[in-house]
Amino acid sequence: MTARAWVLLKSGRRINLFEPTAADWDDEDLAVGLSRTYRWGGHSAWDLPLSVAQHSLTVLAIRQSMSATALAPNQALRELLHDAEEGLLSWDPISPIKPYIGTEFKSLMTALESAVRRRYRLPPWTPEEYAAHKCADRLAAASEAFHVVGWSAVEIREDLEIELDPLQADPVPPPEGMRPWEPWPPSLAASLFLAALKELQRRGGDRQ
């Protein structure tokens, strides 16, 4: 029997995680999945954990601030969706444990990443673009570790081995009633992620 791992999504669509296709989900499904998938093992110094949806918006904001010119819509979309496969899987394993999960897990994640690239027509990374992306991602991680989870600056360098100083200002303006770096409720995270996704798709379509 063919291996199956079905997930039924909010839209009514379903995805076999072992054999994903680019048509298996809609944008709201992805936003909901990312808003309910948590970073840092789900731990936080706040009342709520930090979602991958909020992290994705943070990385996009940092990456845009690093660029001398505005990112093209497809480049910005690639930043926003850099962890999209985690929202389909509904799990963000802490990075150091990934090598212990095995090659089968890596293959599963690669298939999900490929489906995301096809659905959103994401361009391949150039070495320079990927290096800039990783810098933004690591800077987001250092800042989240400090402001969200509660690691000290020394611990971030010595224990987490992130050689970047945390940002002080939150690169994403807090929604009304929220404080800088405060994790958003899932419904809010999904709504803001989806709005950014739709806007980038609209801008990309305008340029085609």
Buried (B, 14 or more C-beta within 10 A) or exposed (E): EEEEEEBEBEEEEEBBBBEBEEEBBBBBBBBBBBBBBBBBEEEBEBEBBBBBBBBBBBBBBBBBEEEEEEBBBBBBBBBBBBBBBBBBBBEBBEEEEEEEEEEEBEEBBEBBBBBBBEBBEBEEBEEEBEEBBEBBBBBBBBBBBBBBBEBEEEBBBEEBEBEBEBBEEBBBEEEEEBEEBBBBBBEBBBBBBBEBBEBBBEBBEEEE
